[in-house]
Amino acid sequence: METIVTMSILFMLFGSLLPFTQHMMMNLEERKVLLHVTITKNQAATAIMNGKGSGTVILDGIDYSWAWNRPNLCVNYAFFEVSYESCDIY
């Protein structure tokens, strides 16, 4: 009887923590992609100073393509098969 109660408590505990863990993992992936966008913009700024107007940076298997259209610097990327664009004015 005690084993059944213990197992029930453990199943309820793990069952409630699983969605929370899944949410935290997704949040971590989103933040990592935003960090990679920032790294791409930094590398793009260096390339712009050297005369380039566009390029691609590959980080963790994701292509981050950037383009400089004065005064906008835009980075395009796909995250979970959805295309995104991040633009800043400089």
Buried (B, 14 or more C-beta within 10 A) or exposed (E): EEEEEEEEEEEEEEEEEEEEEEEEEEEEEEEBBEEBBEBBBEBBBEBBEEEEEEBEBEBEEBEBBBBBEEEEBBBBBEBEEEEEEBEEEE
